């Protein structure tokens, strides 16, 4: 067996090990969700136990799960659509009509994603209170739209740059307007990149916790805040929290599973380099 095959087998084994390491917390959360609170806190953890659906019944029926789910869907979908609607034209401009400072603009846009949320939570809180955006859907939609814009611009710009420019030139020679060029050429060709970008925006918004926890109370908290409701003054309800986390993560897992082909195609076709 030559060196190349050995390297390939080693990388395959390493990939499997890493996949199991990253998957194990999800698996353990799923298993814990079927335990009683006593079994969940038993050390060492019991490998054999009597499964129960009580935790899911409490999470779905005896709490405000549906209210949090509606909040999450409204905030996630509207912020994702707004980020795409604003980011794609910006990416189009930077891809096909770059200026002298386009590189600086791209670096500045991405630098806004590097600011830690804890560094801006106080000014955000003051702004939200003064503008009556605190604990509202609109406030989180605007915030998450601004957070996802750099991602949309960078990914879509990189994808659009890789599209054959000759197709656009041919359309312009045939007399296509800007709207026709975007609707009939750019959007169909950029569909894989749009799907992968939209899915990442969806995941990042769905999973965001820190800002939602600090900028909402009762009217607009998403599912990420719903999970924390099982940590109360009476203690930490580990099994019920695991059930809540499982049903919260399930939509994202399903969406990623369904769109995995488009996601991989979009990321490997130039959206991320």
C-alpha positions in Angstrom: 0.0 0.0 0.0 1.6 3.2 -1.1 1.8 6.4 0.9 -1.1 8.1 -0.9 -3.5 5.4 0.1 -2.3 5.4 3.7 -2.8 9.2 3.8 -6.3 8.7 2.3 -7.3 6.1 4.9 -5.9 8.2 7.7 -7.9 11.2 6.6 -11.0 9.1 6.3 -10.6 7.7 9.8 -9.9 11.2 11.2 -13.0 12.6 9.4 -15.2 9.8 11.0 -13.7 10.5 14.5 -14.3 14.2 14.2 -17.8 13.7 12.9 -18.6 11.4 16.0 -17.0 14.0 18.3 -19.2 16.8 17.0 -22.3 14.6 16.8 -22.0 13.2 20.3 -23.4 16.3 22.2 -26.5 16.2 19.9 -26.9 12.5 20.5 -26.5 12.9 24.3 -29.0 15.8 24.3 -31.5 13.6 22.4 -31.0 10.7 24.8 -31.3 12.9 27.8 -34.6 14.3 26.6 -36.2 10.9 27.2 -34.9 10.5 30.7 -36.6 11.5 34.0 -35.0 14.4 35.9 -33.6 11.9 38.4 -32.0 9.8 35.6 -30.7 13.0 33.9 -28.8 14.0 37.1 -27.6 10.5 38.0 -23.8 10.1 38.0 -22.5 8.1 36.3 -25.2 8.4 33.7 -27.3 5.2 33.4 -27.0 3.5 30.0 -30.3 1.6 30.5 -33.3 3.6 31.7 -37.1 3.7 31.2 -37.8 6.3 28.4 -40.5 8.8 28.9 -42.3 11.4 26.7 -43.3 13.6 29.7 -40.5 16.1 29.0 -41.8 16.7 25.4 -45.4 17.0 26.7 -44.4 19.6 29.2 -42.2 21.5 26.6 -45.0 21.5 24.0 -48.2 21.8 26.1 -47.4 23.3 29.4 -45.1 26.1 28.2 -45.3 28.8 25.6 -43.6 26.8 22.9 -46.0 27.8 20.1 -45.7 31.5 20.9 -41.9 31.2 20.8 -42.0 29.2 17.6 -44.2 31.9 15.9 -41.8 34.6 17.1 -38.8 32.7 15.8 -40.4 32.1 12.4 -41.4 35.7 12.0 -38.1 37.1 13.0 -36.0 34.5 11.1 -37.9 34.6 7.8 -38.4 38.4 7.6 -34.8 39.1 8.5 -33.5 36.6 6.0 -35.7 38.0 3.2 -34.6 41.6 4.1 -30.9 40.7 4.2 -31.2 39.0 0.8 -33.2 41.9 -0.7 -30.6 44.4 0.4 -27.5 42.3 0.1 -27.9 40.9 -3.5 -28.0 44.3 -5.2 -25.0 45.4 -3.2 -23.2 42.2 -4.2 -24.2 42.7 -7.8 -22.7 46.2 -7.8 -19.5 45.1 -6.1 -19.1 42.2 -8.5 -19.8 43.9 -11.9 -19.2 47.6 -11.2 -16.2 47.6 -8.7 -14.7 51.0 -7.8 -11.3 51.9 -6.6 -12.3 51.3 -3.0 -14.3 48.2 -3.4 -11.7 46.1 -1.6 -11.8 48.5 1.3 -15.6 48.4 1.3 -15.6 44.6 1.4 -13.1 44.5 4.3 -15.1 47.1 6.2 -18.4 45.3 5.6 -16.9 42.0 6.9 -15.3 43.8 9.9 -18.7 44.6 11.3 -19.2 40.8 11.8 -16.1 40.6 14.0 -17.5 42.9 16.7 -18.5 40.8 19.7 -22.2 41.2 20.6 -21.3 41.8 24.3 -19.5 44.9 23.2 -22.6 46.6 21.8 -25.3 45.3 24.0 -25.5 48.4 26.2 -25.9 50.9 23.3 -28.3 48.6 21.5 -30.4 48.3 24.7 -30.5 52.2 25.0 -31.4 52.6 21.3 -34.1 49.9 21.4 -35.6 51.5 24.5 -35.6 55.0 23.0 -37.1 53.9 19.7 -39.7 51.6 21.3 -38.1 48.6 19.7 -37.4 46.7 22.9 -39.2 43.3 23.0 -40.6 43.7 19.5 -40.4 41.6 16.3 -39.4 44.6 14.3 -36.4 45.4 16.6 -35.0 41.9 16.2 -35.7 41.8 12.5 -33.8 45.0 11.9 -30.9 43.8 14.1 -30.6 40.4 12.5 -30.9 41.9 9.0 -27.9 44.1 9.8 -26.0 41.2 11.2 -26.6 39.0 8.2 -25.9 41.7 5.5 -22.1 41.2 5.5 -22.5 37.5 5.1 -25.0 37.9 2.2 -22.8 40.5 0.4 -19.6 38.5 0.7 -21.1 35.2 -0.3 -23.2 36.5 -3.2 -20.4 38.8 -4.5 -18.0 35.9 -4.6 -20.6 33.7 -6.3 -21.5 36.4 -8.9 -17.9 37.1 -9.8 -17.6 33.4 -10.9 -20.5 33.6 -13.2 -19.7 33.9 -17.0 -19.7 37.6 -17.8 -20.1 36.8 -21.5 -23.7 35.7 -20.8 -24.5 39.2 -19.4 -22.8 40.9 -22.3 -24.8 38.9 -24.8 -28.0 39.8 -22.9 -27.1 43.5 -23.0 -26.4 43.3 -26.7 -29.8 41.8 -27.2 -31.3 44.8 -25.5 -32.2 43.3 -22.1 -32.9 45.8 -19.4 -31.3 45.7 -16.0 -34.4 44.1 -14.4 -34.6 41.5 -17.2 -30.8 40.8 -16.8 -31.3 40.2 -13.1 -34.5 38.2 -13.3 -33.8 36.0 -16.3 -30.0 35.5 -16.0 -28.5 36.5 -12.6 -31.1 35.0 -10.3 -31.4 31.6 -12.1 -27.6 31.2 -12.4 -27.0 32.4 -8.8 -29.8 30.2 -7.3 -27.5 27.7 -5.6 -25.5 30.5 -4.0 -28.8 32.2 -2.9 -30.1 29.0 -1.3 -26.8 28.4 0.6 -26.7 32.0 1.7 -30.3 32.0 2.8 -29.8 28.8 4.7 -26.8 30.2 6.6 -28.8 33.3 7.4 -31.6 31.1 8.6 -29.4 29.0 10.8 -27.5 32.0 12.3 -30.7 33.8 13.1 -32.5 30.8 14.5 -29.6 29.9 16.8 -28.8 33.4 18.1 -29.3 33.7 21.8 -27.4 36.5 23.5 -29.0 39.5 21.8 -32.5 37.9 21.9 -32.1 37.1 25.6 -31.1 40.7 26.5 -33.5 42.6 24.1 -36.7 40.6 24.7 -38.9 39.8 27.7 -42.4 38.4 27.0 -43.6 39.6 23.7 -41.0 38.6 21.1 -38.6 36.0 22.6 -37.5 33.3 20.1 -37.0 29.6 20.8 -33.4 30.1 21.8 -34.7 32.0 24.8 -37.5 29.5 25.4 -34.8 26.8 26.2 -33.5 28.9 29.1 -37.0 29.0 30.7 -36.3 25.6 32.1 -33.6 27.0 34.4 -35.6 28.6 37.2 -35.2 29.5 40.8 -36.3 26.0 41.7 -33.3 24.5 39.8 -32.2 23.3 36.5 -34.6 20.9 34.8 -32.0 19.2 32.6 -34.2 16.6 30.9 -36.9 19.1 30.0 -34.3 21.5 28.7 -32.9 18.8 26.6 -36.4 18.1 25.2 -36.9 21.8 24.5 -33.5 22.0 22.8 -34.2 19.0 20.7 -37.5 20.3 19.3 -35.8 23.7 18.8 -32.9 22.3 16.8 -35.0 19.9 14.8 -36.3 22.4 12.2 -32.7 23.6 11.4 -31.5 20.0 11.1 -34.3 19.2 8.7 -33.8 22.3 6.7 -30.1 21.6 6.4 -30.7 18.0 5.5 -33.2 18.9 2.7 -31.1 21.6 1.3 -27.7 20.0 1.7 -27.1 19.4 -2.0 -27.9 23.1 -2.8 -25.8 24.2 0.2 -22.7 22.2 -0.8 -23.2 23.2 -4.4 -23.4 26.9 -3.5 -20.5 26.8 -1.2 -18.2 25.0 -3.5 -19.2 27.0 -6.6 -17.6 30.1 -5.5 -19.7 31.5 -2.7 -17.0 30.9 -0.1 -13.3 30.8 -0.9 
